[in-house]
Every structure is written in C-alpha cells, then in structure tokens.
Amino acid sequence: MSAAVDDDLWSAIGDPTRRRMIDLLLAEGQGTATTLSARLPVTRQAVTKHLAVLDRAGLVRSTAAGRERRYHVDEAQLARAVTQLQSVGALWDARLQRIKSLAEAIQRATNTKK
C-alpha cells in the first residue's frame, strides 16, 4: 500500500454526521456551527464537538468570524483521505481476487473427484 493509513483521519470520517458536515461544507464553501446545525439533525453543541474532531484530523480549518468560527474543508487533507481509500480499496480488491481464485480452484478439484 503506497499511503499509510491514518487511523485518526479514518476515525474522524467514520461518523455519518461528520461525513454529512464535510459534504455541506464542500457544497457551501464554508459554514459555522450554527449554520451547520440548522441543516443537521443534531444540536449546535454536537456540531461543535464534531467540528473539533474534524479539525484535529486536519479535515477542516477555521477562522474567527465575530463570536463564531467559519469552517472550510482542507482540500489537501481530503485528497489524502481519498488516496488512502483508493489504496485500501485496491488492496481489498486484490485480496478478494485471491479468495475467488482459491474458491474456484477448490470447486474445480471437487468437481474433478466426482
């Protein structure tokens, strides 16, 4: 596998609410905890906690905007996540192909004995 898997990164995007937040931030370009909570079925406080997790993983960056913070997706870190996903997907495709080949060989051997 070419890219090492970052467990913190995958833990951060493993949550469906956080993935939805990333989608919303990508669609809108930026957002605050307040604007995100208006579009999600969770409280503003929960959104703030989710944003902190995404920030620690480097997936979002924030700037001060009055009493709130404006968040945007760090596209370089998101690209890193995509690269990791593709790498892991290729690894699993190869594993599944080996399993399929073994199963087919066992099936052929079983059919030959009949």
VMD Tcl script that draws the C-alpha trace (Angstrom):
set ca {
  {0.00 0.00 0.00}
  {1.53 3.30 -1.06}
  {-0.01 5.58 1.58}
  {-0.01 4.72 5.25}
  {-3.47 4.63 6.73}
  {-4.10 7.39 9.25}
  {-6.37 5.92 11.93}
  {-7.28 9.35 13.35}
  {-8.32 10.55 9.91}
  {-10.49 7.48 9.30}
  {-11.96 7.63 12.78}
  {-12.95 11.25 12.09}
  {-14.71 10.50 8.82}
  {-16.12 7.20 10.03}
  {-19.07 9.02 11.59}
  {-22.00 9.68 9.22}
  {-22.77 13.07 10.78}
  {-19.21 14.22 10.22}
  {-19.29 12.99 6.62}
  {-22.51 14.96 6.09}
  {-20.83 18.02 7.61}
  {-17.95 17.67 5.15}
  {-20.48 17.39 2.30}
  {-22.25 20.55 3.46}
  {-19.00 22.48 3.85}
  {-17.87 21.41 0.39}
  {-21.21 22.41 -1.14}
  {-21.34 25.79 0.61}
  {-17.61 26.54 0.70}
  {-17.74 27.28 4.42}
  {-20.02 27.25 7.42}
  {-20.35 27.87 11.12}
  {-21.56 25.57 13.85}
  {-24.84 27.48 13.79}
  {-25.39 27.21 10.03}
  {-24.42 23.53 10.03}
  {-26.70 22.69 12.96}
  {-29.63 24.24 11.08}
  {-29.11 21.63 8.33}
  {-28.37 18.61 10.52}
  {-30.48 16.61 12.98}
  {-28.11 17.40 15.87}
  {-27.65 20.31 18.26}
  {-25.22 23.15 17.76}
  {-23.19 21.79 20.68}
  {-22.94 18.39 18.96}
  {-21.90 20.08 15.72}
  {-19.16 21.94 17.62}
  {-17.85 18.66 19.02}
  {-17.91 17.04 15.57}
  {-16.07 20.04 14.09}
  {-13.39 19.69 16.78}
  {-12.83 16.06 15.76}
  {-12.62 17.04 12.09}
  {-10.23 19.88 12.97}
  {-7.92 17.56 14.96}
  {-7.81 15.21 11.94}
  {-6.93 18.17 9.72}
  {-10.05 17.80 7.58}
  {-11.38 21.27 8.37}
  {-9.74 24.59 9.11}
  {-11.36 27.54 10.82}
  {-11.06 31.30 11.02}
  {-12.59 33.67 13.53}
  {-15.79 35.36 12.40}
  {-17.10 37.55 15.18}
  {-18.32 35.31 18.01}
  {-18.21 32.21 15.81}
  {-15.70 30.36 13.72}
  {-16.07 29.77 9.99}
  {-15.03 26.31 8.90}
  {-13.95 25.09 5.49}
  {-12.68 21.74 4.26}
  {-8.92 21.35 3.97}
  {-8.86 20.02 0.43}
  {-5.29 18.70 0.68}
  {-6.21 16.55 3.68}
  {-9.41 15.41 1.97}
  {-7.36 14.43 -1.09}
  {-5.07 12.47 1.24}
  {-8.12 10.63 2.60}
  {-9.30 9.83 -0.93}
  {-5.83 8.50 -1.82}
  {-5.88 6.29 1.28}
  {-9.33 5.00 0.42}
  {-8.26 4.15 -3.10}
  {-5.16 2.39 -1.78}
  {-7.15 0.36 0.75}
  {-9.76 -0.43 -1.92}
  {-7.08 -1.74 -4.29}
  {-5.61 -3.87 -1.52}
  {-9.01 -5.40 -0.73}
  {-9.75 -5.96 -4.42}
  {-6.52 -7.96 -4.69}
  {-7.37 -9.96 -1.55}
  {-10.85 -10.74 -2.80}
  {-9.46 -11.82 -6.17}
  {-7.10 -14.25 -4.40}
  {-10.01 -15.64 -2.36}
  {-12.07 -16.04 -5.52}
  {-9.19 -17.86 -7.25}
  {-8.80 -20.21 -4.27}
  {-12.54 -20.91 -4.17}
  {-12.58 -21.63 -7.91}
  {-9.59 -23.99 -7.55}
  {-11.32 -25.83 -4.71}
  {-14.51 -26.07 -6.78}
  {-12.59 -27.47 -9.77}
  {-10.85 -30.02 -7.55}
  {-14.17 -31.06 -6.03}
  {-15.79 -31.42 -9.45}
  {-12.83 -33.49 -10.74}
  {-13.21 -36.01 -7.89}
  {-16.88 -36.68 -8.70}
}
mol new
graphics top color blue
foreach p $ca { graphics top sphere $p radius 0.5 }
foreach p [lrange $ca 0 end-1] q [lrange $ca 1 end] { graphics top cylinder $p $q radius 0.2 }
display resetview
